[in-house]
Amino acid sequence: MAGKNPPEVRVDFKAGDMAVYPAHGVGIVEKIETKCFNDGKKESFYVLRILDTGITIMIPMGNAEQVGLRAIMDASAVRSVYKILKEREVELEPKPWNRRYRMYMEKLKSGSPFDIAEVLRNLLLLKSGKALSFGERKMLDSARSLLVKEISIAKSVTEDVVEADLRRFLNL
């Protein structure tokens, strides 16, 4: 995205910090744990509990940047996400749903809130003209959920407030 700075990628989280893990969403770093392996190597891990699902993920601290673990977006990024969501003059290429699904899934997996906002906006625009496939409907729900959770934390507001903003921007 030209002109948009990606949210900060950080690898120095501590217990209690909030972080975003691509495709899973916002989590809390519950602790940093060091494990000893059979070969005598020690490795430290972030133990991240995803807020929406409650699943726990162990991320090697040395791989945190490569897997895209990042800080919660800041106010500037939230404004950029809202700008993307408000954009209506978007050219949607006609593609079979399965190719579109793969393309959008890659964007969701990127963990970028800008990519996720594009997926949400594009699927809602598509939905206004025709029925979405089951997979696309699930993806739409997932994109909405990922954005709502992170924006609510970034803005220190409830998810209901963010949902109301989205309904206003997206005419839902």
N, C-alpha and C positions, 0 to 999 in steps of 0.2 A: 504494500500500500504506500504509494508515494505521499510523503509529507506526514506520515503517522509513525511515531516512535513506538516500537513494541514495548509492552510492559517489561519492567526490569527483570532480567534473569539474575537470580542471586543464588549463591551456593553457600552462604554463611548463615543459614537459619539456626535458630535455637529453639529449645522446647517452649511451647506456647505460641510460637509464630504461626500465622496463617500463610498458606502457600497454595498455588494452583498447580495441579498435576494434569497434564493434557489428557483430554477425553474423559477424565474422571471428575474434575471440578475442584472445588475448594476443599482444603483439608487443614487440619491442625497438626503441627509437628508435636507429637506427644512426648517424644524423647529422642535422644541420640544414643544408639546402642553399638557397642563394638563386639564383633564376633571373632572367635579364633577358628580357623579352618584346620583340617587334618595336616596340611602341608606346613603348618606353623604360621601362616600369614594371618595378620589381623586386618579387619576392615571395619570401618565405621559406617553406620547407616542412619538415615533419617527414618524414623517410624512415623508415618503420616496416616492419620485417620480421616477418611473422606467424610465430610459432614452429611451429604445427602444419603449415602448408602451405609455408612458405618464400617465399610471395609478398611482394613489396615494394609498399607503398602510399605515395604521396606525398600528404600532407595539408597544405593551406595552413594556416599557423599562425593566420591570421586566422579560419579556419573550424573550427578544432579543437573548439571548444565546441559549435557547431551540429551537427557530425557525430557528437557524443557521445564523442569521444576522452576517456578518463578514466583515473585511476590505478587500480591494483589494489585490490580491496576490502580493508578492514581486518578485524581479528579480530571486531569487533562485527557487521559485515555477514556474515561467515562463519557466525556463530551464528544470525543471522536466516535465512540460506539453509537451514541445517540444520533450523531450526524449520519452515520451509515444507515441506521434503521429508518431515518426520515427520508432518505433518498428514494425517489420513485422513478426517476428517469434512468432505468437500468435496462440494458439489453440482455435478455435471457436467451441464450442460444438454444434452439430446439434440439434436444438430445433425447435418446431413449432414457426412460426413468432409471435403468440400471447403471448407465454411464454417468448420469447426473448424480445418482446415489454415491457411486465410488468417489467422484470428484468432491462432493460435499463431505463425505466421510473423512477424506484426507484433510480437509479444512478443519473439521472438528478435532481430529487427532493432533493438529498442529498446536492446539492450546491457545492460539492467538484470539483474544476477544474480538479483534477486528474481523478475522476470518469467520468466527462463530456468528457475529452480527450479520455478515453477508449471507451466510447460510440461512439464518432465521428470516431475514428480509426477503431473500429470493424465494424461499419455500412459501412464505405468506403471499407473495405476489403471484406465484404459480398457482397456489390454492384458490386465489380469487378468480382464476380463469378455468380451472378444471380440478377434478378430484385428484388428490395425491394417493400414491400407492401406500400400502401399509407401512413399508420401510421408511418412506419419506415422512409419513405422519409421526412415526416414532422418532425420527431424526429431528423433526420440527420441535417436538416436545423436549428432546434432549438439549437442543441448542437453546431453547427458551430457558430451561432449568439452569444450564451452565451460566448463562448471562445473568439471570435474575439473582442467583446466589452471590456471584462475585460482585455485581454492582451494588447489591444491598450492603455488603460488607465494606466496599470501597466508599460508599456514601454514608455509612452508619445510619441506615434507615431499614425499615422492615421490608421483607420481600413483597408484602402487599402494596407498599408505596411504589416499588419498582414495577410491579405488575400493572399498576394504574398508569404509570408513565408509559409503559410499553403499549397499553391499550390506546392511550392518547396518540402516541406517535404512529402506531400501526393501524389505527382506525379499526380496532377489534371490537 
